[in-house]
Amino acid sequence: MTFKYKKEFIIVSISLVLCLSIFTIIKSSFFKDTKVNAPIKNVIEYYNEADNEPKYKVATIKPTEKTTKLLTTISTISDEEEYFEPDPNYDSYIPYEVAPTFEEDGSIIYDGLTLTELTDKLNRSLNGYLKNTGYFFANYTKSTGMDPYLSVAIVLLETGCKWTCSYLTTACNNIGGLKGGNSCNGGAYSKYDTLDAGIQGYLGIIYNNYYLKGMTTPETMASTYAASPTWSMKVNKYIDEIKNS
């Protein structure tokens, strides 16, 4: 009995043998190294052969550490810029619409000026919500000798009260970007019950943490107080305006 497709069968058999031989050669030559198989194994393990579902790794991102100057007491504007924007709900209320009264002994306290003269000079640069608060800065100078032009200049830069005061100022009586203590509307910045308390808190920070440590100018304060390279230049600009007012 003659096999009808004998020739075709021989061809197919030879082809199959050749394919198996080639496959064996390739496997033994290229896939015997475990370093090649390791990535494949990792893929299999990652996708979990048992349930065919990927094992997604949970991202663990280390939060960026925020650096706050002055041991987290004074800060620069960061992710809470809304606190430093003008208060949209400000109703033009002025805490010291009537200027505080005080006794004057006629002594020179700073820059050849008496307490009254220095108060009047500072008041010419303090507007809006900070109107008529010059006395608090001048009287602090009388008690400590701290530069009143410097302290008021920083306040003008922090609050924007040269024109329109910030939300942090009008809503929370915080004039220096101070953090800690009572929270301003649930945020990290401080809230003071009165503007007087906010001013005294700010002046105490500047005097004890900067002035007494020899940082008595914008240039010497800048590296500790603010991250902006133009901070001291802006403060000096305000100082010149206050002196010439």
Salt bridges, closest charged atoms under 4 A:
ASP79 OD2 - LYS66 NZ 2.58
GLU97 OE2 - LYS131 NZ 2.89
ASP105 OD2 - LYS142 NZ 3.58
GLU241 OE1 - LYS162 NZ 3.50
GLU241 OE2 - LYS237 NZ 2.87
